Amino acid sequence: MTANQFRRMAVSLPEVEERAHLNHPDFRVGGKVFATLGYPDKRWGMVKLTPEAQRIFVPTHPNAFVPAPGVWGLQGSTLVRLRFADADVVDEAMRAAWFHRATKRTRERLRKP
């Protein structure tokens, strides 16, 4: 997966805005970061999963996902090795991160026909 694919995937989700934080792009829903690109360097992305979701994605796809260092990783921040990441799996993880960070109102709007 490329950084551009990761970016397109993130901004395709409802009510997402791209900003910059600490000199790298981040993606927010309701003002909350759910994904970033370029940290720790351009080969990586990050999705903000729940710790429970992280415990599923990391062991299932160990070449693509690794917990972020320190307390961020303990709280679910999960680094994505773009080179080894399957787009369908990252899409699933990114949607889980988006859902976790989106407001209840935003999530409910998606459920209505």
C-alpha positions in Angstrom: 0.0 0.0 0.0 1.2 3.5 -0.7 0.9 6.7 1.4 -1.4 8.1 -1.3 -3.7 5.0 -1.0 -3.7 5.4 2.8 -4.6 9.1 2.4 -7.4 8.5 -0.1 -8.8 5.7 2.1 -8.9 8.1 5.2 -10.5 11.1 3.4 -13.1 8.9 1.8 -14.7 8.3 5.2 -17.6 10.6 6.2 -16.9 14.0 7.8 -13.1 13.5 7.7 -10.7 16.4 7.5 -7.0 16.3 6.8 -4.8 18.5 9.0 -1.1 18.5 10.0 0.3 17.7 13.3 4.0 17.7 14.2 4.9 18.1 10.5 2.9 15.1 9.3 -0.6 14.7 8.0 -3.4 13.5 10.3 -7.0 12.6 9.6 -9.8 13.7 12.0 -13.4 13.0 12.5 -15.3 15.3 14.9 -11.9 17.0 15.6 -10.4 13.7 16.9 -7.4 12.1 15.2 -8.1 8.5 14.0 -5.2 8.1 11.5 -1.9 9.7 10.6 0.7 9.4 7.9 4.5 9.8 8.0 5.3 8.9 11.6 7.8 7.8 12.6 8.8 8.3 8.9 7.3 8.2 5.4 7.1 4.4 5.4 4.5 4.4 8.1 0.9 5.3 8.9 -1.0 5.0 12.2 -4.6 4.0 13.0 -6.1 4.8 16.5 -7.8 1.5 17.4 -9.3 0.4 20.6 -6.9 -1.8 22.6 -9.2 -4.7 21.9 -9.1 -4.1 18.2 -5.4 -3.7 18.3 -5.1 -7.1 20.0 -6.9 -8.6 16.9 -5.0 -6.8 14.1 -1.5 -7.0 15.4 -1.1 -10.8 15.8 -3.3 -11.5 12.8 -1.1 -9.3 10.5 2.3 -8.9 12.3 4.1 -7.7 9.2 1.7 -4.8 8.7 0.7 -3.7 12.2 2.7 -3.0 15.4 1.6 -1.1 18.5 3.0 2.4 18.8 5.7 2.8 21.4 4.8 3.6 25.0 1.5 4.6 26.4 0.1 5.5 23.0 0.5 1.9 21.9 -1.1 0.7 25.2 -4.1 2.9 24.4 -4.5 1.4 20.9 -2.4 3.6 18.6 -1.2 1.1 16.0 1.5 1.7 13.4 1.0 0.5 9.9 4.0 -0.6 7.8 2.7 0.6 4.5 5.0 -1.6 2.4 3.6 -4.8 3.9 0.0 -3.7 4.4 -2.9 -5.2 2.5 -5.3 -2.4 1.4 -8.4 -4.4 2.4 -7.0 -5.1 5.9 -6.0 -1.5 6.4 -9.4 -0.4 5.2 -11.0 -2.6 7.9 -8.6 -1.2 10.5 -9.1 2.4 9.4 -12.9 2.1 9.5 -12.7 0.6 13.0 -10.5 3.6 14.0 -12.9 6.1 12.4 -15.9 4.4 14.1 -14.1 4.6 17.5 -13.4 8.3 17.2 -16.6 9.5 15.4 -19.3 11.0 17.4 -22.4 9.0 18.2 -24.4 11.4 16.0 -22.1 10.9 13.0 -22.2 7.1 13.4 -26.0 7.2 13.7 -26.3 9.3 10.5 -24.5 6.5 8.6 -27.0 3.9 9.8 -30.1 5.8 8.5 -31.1 5.0 4.9 
